[in-house]
């Protein structure tokens, strides 16, 4: 499931591969996804993709950040009560936690 915010252009629509144009994302097939990891939210903008993930076995939450322009990426473990803050402000959250990115 992907969550976007109305009016911000961050919502991602899942389309069938046979009707999706190049401007639309086609989600991976379920059998290629990690069965232990669930995507709770994802947003994209300015070449940055931020994803909130729940790891079922461990119960851990992480925020994954990928910068398409630089090719850099990082993943942060986050507490449940800080998950949305980390999702919305991953660079600030990483800096506050002393994580180099």
N, CA, C and O atoms as a printed pandas DataFrame, in Angstrom:
     atom_number atom_name residue_name chain_id  residue_number  x_coord  y_coord  z_coord
0              1         N          UNK        A               1    0.843   -1.166    0.000
1              2        CA          UNK        A               1    0.000    0.000    0.000
2              3         C          UNK        A               1    0.886    1.226    0.000
3              4         O          UNK        A               1    1.877    1.278    0.728
4              5         N          UNK        A               2    0.544    2.201   -0.801
5              6        CA          UNK        A               2    1.277    3.453   -0.844
6              7         C          UNK        A               2    0.346    4.576   -0.422
7              8         O          UNK        A               2   -0.830    4.607   -0.784
8              9         N          UNK        A               3    0.894    5.480    0.337
9             10        CA          UNK        A               3    0.096    6.586    0.850
10            11         C          UNK        A               3    0.650    7.876    0.291
11            12         O          UNK        A               3    1.864    8.082    0.296
12            13         N          UNK        A               4   -0.214    8.744   -0.191
13            14        CA          UNK        A               4    0.191   10.061   -0.662
14            15         C          UNK        A               4   -0.617   11.115    0.053
15            16         O          UNK        A               4   -1.506   10.799    0.843
16            17         N          UNK        A               5   -0.318   12.337   -0.214
17            18        CA          UNK        A               5   -1.016   13.430    0.425
18            19         C          UNK        A               5   -1.716   14.242   -0.645
19            20         O          UNK        A               5   -1.073   14.725   -1.577
20            21         N          UNK        A               6   -3.019   14.397   -0.526
21            22        CA          UNK        A               6   -3.855   15.052   -1.509
22            23         C          UNK        A               6   -3.313   16.441   -1.842
23            24         O          UNK        A               6   -3.031   17.248   -0.956
24            25         N          UNK        A               7   -3.177   16.694   -3.135
25            26        CA          UNK        A               7   -2.759   18.013   -3.583
26            27         C          UNK        A               7   -1.259   18.245   -3.597
27            28         O          UNK        A               7   -0.813   19.322   -3.994
28            29         N          UNK        A               8   -0.470   17.269   -3.177
29            30        CA          UNK        A               8    0.980   17.468   -3.146
30            31         C          UNK        A               8    1.684   16.752   -4.288
31            32         O          UNK        A               8    2.887   16.926   -4.485
32            33         N          UNK        A               9    0.955   15.962   -5.029
33            34        CA          UNK        A               9    1.568   15.224   -6.124
34            35         C          UNK        A               9    2.370   14.027   -5.667
35            36         O          UNK        A               9    3.148   13.473   -6.444
36            37         N          UNK        A              10    2.197   13.615   -4.418
37            38        CA          UNK        A              10    2.987   12.500   -3.915
38            39         C          UNK        A              10    2.245   11.175   -3.985
39            40         O          UNK        A              10    2.839   10.126   -3.737
40            41         N          UNK        A              11    0.983   11.200   -4.312
41            42        CA          UNK        A              11    0.236    9.943   -4.385
42            43         C          UNK        A              11    0.737    9.130   -5.571
43            44         O          UNK        A              11    0.998    9.678   -6.643
44            45         N          UNK        A              12    0.864    7.861   -5.381
45            46        CA          UNK        A              12    1.314    6.968   -6.441
46            47         C          UNK        A              12    0.153    6.059   -6.797
47            48         O          UNK        A              12   -0.418    5.401   -5.928
48            49         N          UNK        A              13   -0.193    6.022   -8.059
49            50        CA          UNK        A              13   -1.281    5.154   -8.504
50            51         C          UNK        A              13   -0.683    3.869   -9.053
51            52         O          UNK        A              13    0.298    3.896   -9.797
52            53         N          UNK        A              14   -1.271    2.760   -8.686
53            54        CA          UNK        A              14   -0.844    1.459   -9.209
54            55         C          UNK        A              14   -1.698    1.155  -10.432
55            56         O          UNK        A              14   -2.924    1.089  -10.337
56            57         N          UNK        A              15   -1.061    0.971  -11.569
57            58        CA          UNK        A              15   -1.763    0.680  -12.800
58            59         C          UNK        A              15   -1.324   -0.660  -13.351
59            60         O          UNK        A              15   -0.200   -1.106  -13.120
60            61         N          UNK        A              16   -2.227   -1.297  -14.083
61            62        CA          UNK        A              16   -1.869   -2.542  -14.737
62            63         C          UNK        A              16   -0.770   -2.274  -15.760
63            64         O          UNK        A              16   -0.787   -1.231  -16.414
64            65         N          UNK        A              17    0.175   -3.184  -15.912
65            66        CA          UNK        A              17    1.267   -2.974  -16.867
66            67         C          UNK        A              17    0.799   -2.702  -18.286
67            68         O          UNK        A              17    1.453   -1.955  -19.014
68            69         N          UNK        A              18   -0.336   -3.302  -18.702
69            70        CA          UNK        A              18   -0.787   -3.128  -20.072
70            71         C          UNK        A              18   -1.413   -1.765  -20.337
71            72         O          UNK        A              18   -1.610   -1.402  -21.497
72            73         N          UNK        A              19   -1.737   -0.988  -19.282
73            74        CA          UNK        A              19   -2.308    0.341  -19.481
74            75         C          UNK        A              19   -1.429    1.440  -18.920
75            76         O          UNK        A              19   -1.744    2.618  -19.094
76            77         N          UNK        A              20   -0.357    1.102  -18.263
77            78        CA          UNK        A              20    0.518    2.107  -17.660
78            79         C          UNK        A              20    1.422    2.723  -18.725
79            80         O          UNK        A              20    2.047    2.015  -19.515
80            81         N          UNK        A              21    1.479    4.036  -18.730
81            82        CA          UNK        A              21    2.391    4.736  -19.610
82            83         C          UNK        A              21    3.739    4.880  -18.922
83            84         O          UNK        A              21    3.885    4.485  -17.766
84            85         N          UNK        A              22    4.729    5.442  -19.617
85            86        CA          UNK        A              22    6.058    5.580  -19.025
86            87         C          UNK        A              22    6.069    6.522  -17.826
87            88         O          UNK        A              22    6.983    6.458  -17.004
88            89         N          UNK        A              23    5.073    7.395  -17.712
89            90        CA          UNK        A              23    5.029    8.329  -16.592
90            91         C          UNK        A              23    4.416    7.718  -15.337
91            92         O          UNK        A              23    4.368    8.373  -14.296
92            93         N          UNK        A              24    3.947    6.475  -15.417
93            94        CA          UNK        A              24    3.329    5.816  -14.274
94            95         C          UNK        A              24    4.187    4.648  -13.802
95            96         O          UNK        A              24    4.820    3.950  -14.595
96            97         N          UNK        A              25    4.186    4.465  -12.524
97            98        CA          UNK        A              25    4.929    3.355  -11.940
98            99         C          UNK        A              25    4.075    2.095  -11.977
99           100         O          UNK        A              25    2.867    2.139  -11.746
100          101         N          UNK        A              26    4.708    1.000  -12.264
101          102        CA          UNK        A              26    4.048   -0.292  -12.174
102          103         C          UNK        A              26    4.679   -1.010  -10.996
103          104         O          UNK        A              26    5.891   -1.224  -10.989
104          105         N          UNK        A              27    3.879   -1.394   -9.986
105          106        CA          UNK        A              27    4.456   -2.026   -8.802
106          107         C          UNK        A              27    5.059   -3.383   -9.122
107          108         O          UNK        A              27    4.640   -4.042  -10.074
108          109         N          UNK        A              28    6.045   -3.806   -8.332
109          110        CA          UNK        A              28    6.625   -5.131   -8.571
110          111         C          UNK        A              28    5.597   -6.222   -8.308
111          112         O          UNK        A              28    4.651   -6.038   -7.541
112          113         N          UNK        A              29    5.799   -7.344   -8.951
113          114        CA          UNK        A              29    4.920   -8.481   -8.712
114          115         C          UNK        A              29    5.073   -8.933   -7.262
115          116         O          UNK        A              29    6.179   -8.887   -6.722
116          117         N          UNK        A              30    3.979   -9.372   -6.615
117          118        CA          UNK        A              30    4.056   -9.779   -5.219
118          119         C          UNK        A              30    5.105  -10.838   -4.931
119          120         O          UNK        A              30    5.695  -10.826   -3.850
120          121         N          UNK        A              31    5.363  -11.760   -5.866
121          122        CA          UNK        A              31    6.334  -12.811   -5.604
122          123         C          UNK        A              31    7.776  -12.302   -5.630
123          124         O          UNK        A              31    8.679  -13.022   -5.203
124          125         N          UNK        A              32    8.020  -11.069   -6.125
125          126        CA          UNK        A              32    9.372  -10.518   -6.124
126          127         C          UNK        A              32    9.616   -9.608   -4.929
127          128         O          UNK        A              32   10.734   -9.127   -4.744
128          129         N          UNK        A              33    8.608   -9.366   -4.124
129          130        CA          UNK        A              33    8.755   -8.515   -2.959
130          131         C          UNK        A              33    9.205   -9.344   -1.764
131          132         O          UNK        A              33    8.894  -10.531   -1.676
132          133         N          UNK        A              34    9.931   -8.727   -0.851
133          134        CA          UNK        A              34   10.378   -9.390    0.368
134          135         C          UNK        A              34    9.141   -9.678    1.224
135          136         O          UNK        A              34    8.432   -8.754    1.624
136          137         N          UNK        A              35    8.890  -10.930    1.498
137          138        CA          UNK        A              35    7.684  -11.309    2.246
138          139         C          UNK        A              35    7.732  -10.865    3.701
139          140         O          UNK        A              35    6.691  -10.791    4.355
140          141         N          UNK        A              36    8.913  -10.570    4.219
141          142        CA          UNK        A              36    9.046  -10.134    5.596
142          143         C          UNK        A              36    8.884   -8.624    5.746
143          144         O          UNK        A              36    8.725   -8.141    6.867
144          145         N          UNK        A              37    8.919   -7.874    4.662
145          146        CA          UNK        A              37    8.883   -6.421    4.720
146          147         C          UNK        A              37    7.610   -5.887    4.079
147          148         O          UNK        A              37    7.255   -6.267    2.963
148          149         N          UNK        A              38    6.928   -5.000    4.797
149          150        CA          UNK        A              38    5.724   -4.357    4.277
150          151         C          UNK        A              38    5.981   -2.865    4.128
151          152         O          UNK        A              38    6.495   -2.217    5.040
152          153         N          UNK        A              39    5.620   -2.333    2.974
153          154        CA          UNK        A              39    5.743   -0.903    2.727
154          155         C          UNK        A              39    4.502   -0.217    3.293
155          156         O          UNK        A              39    3.386   -0.475    2.842
156          157         N          UNK        A              40    4.696    0.652    4.272
157          158        CA          UNK        A              40    3.573    1.343    4.900
158          159         C          UNK        A              40    3.261    2.664    4.217
159          160         O          UNK        A              40    2.100    3.066    4.149
160          161         N          UNK        A              41    4.279    3.339    3.714
161          162        CA          UNK        A              41    4.082    4.620    3.031
162          163         C          UNK        A              41    5.276    4.880    2.130
163          164         O          UNK        A              41    6.389    4.431    2.406
164          165         N          UNK        A              42    5.032    5.610    1.049
165          166        CA          UNK        A              42    6.098    5.970    0.130
166          167         C          UNK        A              42    5.767    7.319   -0.474
167          168         O          UNK        A              42    4.613    7.595   -0.799
168          169         N          UNK        A              43    6.778    8.159   -0.625
169          170        CA          UNK        A              43    6.583    9.439   -1.297
170          171         C          UNK        A              43    7.810    9.733   -2.142
171          172         O          UNK        A              43    8.919    9.290   -1.841
172          173         N          UNK        A              44    7.581   10.497   -3.216
173          174        CA          UNK        A              44    8.663   10.848   -4.132
174          175         C          UNK        A              44    8.545   12.319   -4.478
175          176         O          UNK        A              44    7.445   12.863   -4.569
176          177         N          UNK        A              45    9.683   12.952   -4.668
177          178        CA          UNK        A              45    9.717   14.333   -5.132
178          179         C          UNK        A              45   11.147   14.781   -5.294
179          180         O          UNK        A              45   12.008   14.444   -4.481
180          181         N          UNK        A              46   11.405   15.549   -6.356
181          182        CA          UNK        A              46   12.722   16.111   -6.632
182          183         C          UNK        A              46   13.806   15.038   -6.666
183          184         O          UNK        A              46   14.939   15.291   -6.257
184          185         N          UNK        A              47   13.471   13.847   -7.145
185          186        CA          UNK        A              47   14.451   12.780   -7.263
186          187         C          UNK        A              47   14.734   12.032   -5.975
187          188         O          UNK        A              47   15.604   11.162   -5.944
188          189         N          UNK        A              48   14.007   12.361   -4.903
189          190        CA          UNK        A              48   14.182   11.690   -3.613
190          191         C          UNK        A              48   12.989   10.771   -3.384
191          192         O          UNK        A              48   11.841   11.180   -3.555
192          193         N          UNK        A              49   13.264    9.534   -2.998
193          194        CA          UNK        A              49   12.203    8.600   -2.627
194          195         C          UNK        A              49   12.380    8.231   -1.160
195          196         O          UNK        A              49   13.461    7.827   -0.731
196          197         N          UNK        A              50   11.291    8.378   -0.397
197          198        CA          UNK        A              50   11.299    8.054    1.028
198          199         C          UNK        A              50   10.242    6.984    1.264
199          200         O          UNK        A              50    9.091    7.144    0.859
200          201         N          UNK        A              51   10.631    5.889    1.921
201          202        CA          UNK        A              51    9.726    4.776    2.152
202          203         C          UNK        A              51    9.751    4.380    3.624
203          204         O          UNK        A              51   10.819    4.228    4.217
204          205         N          UNK        A              52    8.569    4.216    4.205
205          206        CA          UNK        A              52    8.434    3.726    5.572
206          207         C          UNK        A              52    8.149    2.231    5.486
207          208         O          UNK        A              52    7.174    1.811    4.863
208          209         N          UNK        A              53    9.008    1.431    6.117
209          210        CA          UNK        A              53    8.917   -0.025    6.033
210          211         C          UNK        A              53    8.702   -0.648    7.405
211          212         O          UNK        A              53    9.235   -0.178    8.410
212          213         N          UNK        A              54    7.913   -1.713    7.427
213          214        CA          UNK        A              54    7.712   -2.506    8.639
214          215         C          UNK        A              54    8.252   -3.896    8.365
215          216         O          UNK        A              54    7.859   -4.541    7.392
216          217         N          UNK        A              55    9.150   -4.358    9.219
217          218        CA          UNK        A              55    9.746   -5.683    9.092
218          219         C          UNK        A              55    8.981   -6.617   10.033
219          220         O          UNK        A              55    9.129   -6.544   11.253
220          221         N          UNK        A              56    8.174   -7.484    9.455
221          222        CA          UNK        A              56    7.225   -8.298   10.221
222          223         C          UNK        A              56    7.875   -9.168   11.286
223          224         O          UNK        A              56    7.398   -9.212   12.420
224          225         N          UNK        A              57    8.936   -9.849   10.946
225          226        CA          UNK        A              57    9.548  -10.788   11.878
226          227         C          UNK        A              57   10.089  -10.090   13.117
227          228         O          UNK        A              57    9.850  -10.538   14.239
228          229         N          UNK        A              58   10.812   -9.003   12.921
229          230        CA          UNK        A              58   11.425   -8.297   14.046
230          231         C          UNK        A              58   10.508   -7.235   14.646
231          232         O          UNK        A              58   10.716   -6.810   15.782
232          233         N          UNK        A              59    9.499   -6.806   13.897
233          234        CA          UNK        A              59    8.622   -5.737   14.352
234          235         C          UNK        A              59    9.256   -4.365   14.197
235          236         O          UNK        A              59    8.671   -3.364   14.610
236          237         N          UNK        A              60   10.445   -4.307   13.607
237          238        CA          UNK        A              60   11.166   -3.045   13.452
238          239         C          UNK        A              60   10.581   -2.196   12.333
239          240         O          UNK        A              60   10.109   -2.718   11.323
240          241         N          UNK        A              61   10.617   -0.881   12.526
241          242        CA          UNK        A              61   10.251    0.086   11.496
242          243         C          UNK        A              61   11.526    0.748   11.009
243          244         O          UNK        A              61   12.420    1.048   11.800
244          245         N          UNK        A              62   11.607    0.977    9.699
245          246        CA          UNK        A              62   12.731    1.706    9.144
246          247         C          UNK        A              62   12.228    2.699    8.110
247          248         O          UNK        A              62   11.167    2.517    7.514
248          249         N          UNK        A              63   13.008    3.750    7.910
249          250        CA          UNK        A              63   12.751    4.700    6.835
250          251         C          UNK        A              63   13.918    4.584    5.872
251          252         O          UNK        A              63   15.079    4.715    6.262
252          253         N          UNK        A              64   13.597    4.338    4.612
253          254        CA          UNK        A              64   14.590    4.188    3.563
254          255         C          UNK        A              64   14.544    5.422    2.672
255          256         O          UNK        A              64   13.466    5.856    2.266
256          257         N          UNK        A              65   15.714    5.991    2.366
257          258        CA          UNK        A              65   15.807    7.192    1.536
258          259         C          UNK        A              65   16.750    6.909    0.379
259          260         O          UNK        A              65   17.858    6.413    0.584
260          261         N          UNK        A              66   16.313    7.225   -0.843
261          262        CA          UNK        A              66   17.133    7.065   -2.034
262          263         C          UNK        A              66   17.127    8.377   -2.813
263          264         O          UNK        A              66   16.068    8.936   -3.096
264          265         N          UNK        A              67   18.325    8.863   -3.159
265          266        CA          UNK        A              67   18.482   10.077   -3.955
266          267         C          UNK        A              67   18.923    9.658   -5.349
267          268         O          UNK        A              67   20.060    9.229   -5.545
268          269         N          UNK        A              68   18.020    9.784   -6.320
269          270        CA          UNK        A              68   18.315    9.344   -7.680
270          271         C          UNK        A              68   19.430   10.160   -8.312
271          272         O          UNK        A              68   20.204    9.619   -9.102
272          273         N          UNK        A              69   19.538   11.437   -7.991
273          274        CA          UNK        A              69   20.556   12.292   -8.601
274          275         C          UNK        A              69   21.965   11.886   -8.175
275          276         O          UNK        A              69   22.870   11.805   -9.006
276          277         N          UNK        A              70   22.149   11.633   -6.888
277          278        CA          UNK        A              70   23.486   11.298   -6.390
278          279         C          UNK        A              70   23.739    9.798   -6.362
279          280         O          UNK        A              70   24.887    9.359   -6.296
280          281         N          UNK        A              71   22.668    9.012   -6.412
281          282        CA          UNK        A              71   22.798    7.569   -6.299
282          283         C          UNK        A              71   22.950    7.116   -4.856
283          284         O          UNK        A              71   23.083    5.923   -4.587
284          285         N          UNK        A              72   22.929    8.069   -3.926
285          286        CA          UNK        A              72   23.081    7.740   -2.513
286          287         C          UNK        A              72   21.788    7.231   -1.899
287          288         O          UNK        A              72   20.693    7.532   -2.373
288          289         N          UNK        A              73   21.937    6.460   -0.841
289          290        CA          UNK        A              73   20.766    5.972   -0.117
290          291         C          UNK        A              73   21.176    5.638    1.309
291          292         O          UNK        A              73   22.349    5.402    1.600
292          293         N          UNK        A              74   20.175    5.623    2.193
293          294        CA          UNK        A              74   20.398    5.189    3.568
294          295         C          UNK        A              74   19.088    4.693    4.140
295          296         O          UNK        A              74   18.010    4.994    3.626
296          297         N          UNK        A              75   19.199    3.926    5.216
297          298        CA          UNK        A              75   18.025    3.396    5.898
298          299         C          UNK        A              75   18.211    3.613    7.390
299          300         O          UNK        A              75   19.270    3.322    7.947
300          301         N          UNK        A              76   17.161    4.131    8.033
301          302        CA          UNK        A              76   17.207    4.445    9.456
302          303         C          UNK        A              76   16.237    3.581   10.238
303          304         O          UNK        A              76   15.078    3.467    9.840
304          305         N          UNK        A              77   16.657    2.971   11.327
305          306        CA          UNK        A              77   15.681    2.339   12.218
306          307         C          UNK        A              77   14.972    3.460   12.981
307          308         O          UNK        A              77   15.609    4.422   13.412
308          309         N          UNK        A              78   13.653    3.334   13.145
309          310        CA          UNK        A              78   12.888    4.369   13.843
310          311         C          UNK        A              78   11.943    3.737   14.855
311          312         O          UNK        A              78   11.441    2.632   14.650
312          313         N          UNK        A              79   11.709    4.453   15.949
313          314        CA          UNK        A              79   10.736    4.014   16.950
314          315         C          UNK        A              79    9.336    4.284   16.408
315          316         O          UNK        A              79    9.140    5.207   15.616
316          317         N          UNK        A              80    8.377    3.492   16.826
317          318        CA          UNK        A              80    7.002    3.632   16.331
318          319         C          UNK        A              80    6.459    5.035   16.549
319          320         O          UNK        A              80    5.775    5.573   15.679
320          321         N          UNK        A              81    6.755    5.636   17.700
321          322        CA          UNK        A              81    6.223    6.973   17.978
322          323         C          UNK        A              81    6.951    8.079   17.218
323          324         O          UNK        A              81    6.530    9.235   17.271
324          325         N          UNK        A              82    8.033    7.750   16.515
325          326        CA          UNK        A              82    8.774    8.732   15.729
326          327         C          UNK        A              82    8.738    8.425   14.228
327          328         O          UNK        A              82    9.381    9.116   13.437
328          329         N          UNK        A              83    7.997    7.404   13.841
329          330        CA          UNK        A              83    8.009    6.935   12.457
330          331         C          UNK        A              83    7.545    7.997   11.468
331          332         O          UNK        A              83    8.180    8.182   10.430
332          333         N          UNK        A              84    6.466    8.691   11.760
333          334        CA          UNK        A              84    5.979    9.700   10.821
334          335         C          UNK        A              84    6.896   10.908   10.756
335          336         O          UNK        A              84    7.070   11.496    9.689
336          337         N          UNK        A              85    7.481   11.286   11.880
337          338        CA          UNK        A              85    8.449   12.387   11.874
338          339         C          UNK        A              85    9.635   12.022   10.995
339          340         O          UNK        A              85   10.070   12.826   10.171
340          341         N          UNK        A              86   10.160   10.814   11.165
341          342        CA          UNK        A              86   11.291   10.361   10.359
342          343         C          UNK        A              86   10.902   10.244    8.887
343          344         O          UNK        A              86   11.713   10.550    8.013
344          345         N          UNK        A              87    9.687    9.810    8.601
345          346        CA          UNK        A              87    9.211    9.679    7.221
346          347         C          UNK        A              87    9.114   11.048    6.545
347          348         O          UNK        A              87    9.522   11.201    5.394
348          349         N          UNK        A              88    8.580   12.032    7.248
349          350        CA          UNK        A              88    8.400   13.366    6.668
350          351         C          UNK        A              88    9.684   14.188    6.645
351          352         O          UNK        A              88    9.838   15.058    5.788
352          353         N          UNK        A              89   10.596   13.934    7.555
353          354        CA          UNK        A              89   11.837   14.714    7.661
354          355         C          UNK        A              89   13.044   13.791    7.846
355          356         O          UNK        A              89   13.725   13.869    8.868
356          357         N          UNK        A              90   13.318   12.917    6.870
357          358        CA          UNK        A              90   14.360   11.904    7.077
358          359         C          UNK        A              90   15.763   12.479    7.259
359          360         O          UNK        A              90   16.544   11.943    8.045
360          361         N          UNK        A              91   16.097   13.545    6.558
361          362        CA          UNK        A              91   17.442   14.105    6.697
362          363         C          UNK        A              91   17.608   14.764    8.064
363          364         O          UNK        A              91   18.649   14.604    8.702
364          365         N          UNK        A              92   16.609   15.496    8.515
365          366        CA          UNK        A              92   16.663   16.095    9.846
366          367         C          UNK        A              92   16.685   15.036   10.935
367          368         O          UNK        A              92   17.415   15.164   11.918
368          369         N          UNK        A              93   15.885   13.992   10.762
369          370        CA          UNK        A              93   15.845   12.906   11.741
370          371         C          UNK        A              93   17.197   12.203   11.804
371          372         O          UNK        A              93   17.700   11.907   12.888
372          373         N          UNK        A              94   17.782   11.939   10.640
373          374        CA          UNK        A              94   19.088   11.273   10.603
374          375         C          UNK        A              94   20.141   12.133   11.294
375          376         O          UNK        A              94   20.963   11.616   12.051
376          377         N          UNK        A              95   20.122   13.425   11.043
377          378        CA          UNK        A              95   21.094   14.330   11.660
378          379         C          UNK        A              95   20.917   14.363   13.167
379          380         O          UNK        A              95   21.901   14.357   13.906
380          381         N          UNK        A              96   19.667   14.399   13.634
381          382        CA          UNK        A              96   19.395   14.430   15.078
382          383         C          UNK        A              96   19.820   13.134   15.763
383          384         O          UNK        A              96   20.159   13.137   16.946
384          385         N          UNK        A              97   19.804   12.030   15.021
385          386        CA          UNK        A              97   20.214   10.734   15.577
386          387         C          UNK        A              97   21.710   10.494   15.431
387          388         O          UNK        A              97   22.228    9.478   15.895
388          389         N          UNK        A              98   22.405   11.428   14.788
389          390        CA          UNK        A              98   23.843   11.273   14.580
390          391         C          UNK        A              98   24.209   10.285   13.489
391          392         O          UNK        A              98   25.312    9.739   13.478
392          393         N          UNK        A              99   23.279   10.058   12.573
393          394        CA          UNK        A              99   23.514    9.127   11.477
394          395         C          UNK        A              99   24.099    9.905   10.289
395          396         O          UNK        A              99   23.510   10.884    9.831
396          397         N          UNK        A             100   25.244    9.467    9.803
397          398        CA          UNK        A             100   25.844   10.077    8.612
398          399         C          UNK        A             100   25.149    9.534    7.380
399          400         O          UNK        A             100   24.859    8.340    7.294
400          401         N          UNK        A             101   24.889   10.391    6.450
401          402        CA          UNK        A             101   24.251    9.962    5.199
402          403         C          UNK        A             101   24.941   10.576    4.010
403          404         O          UNK        A             101   24.545   10.331    2.871
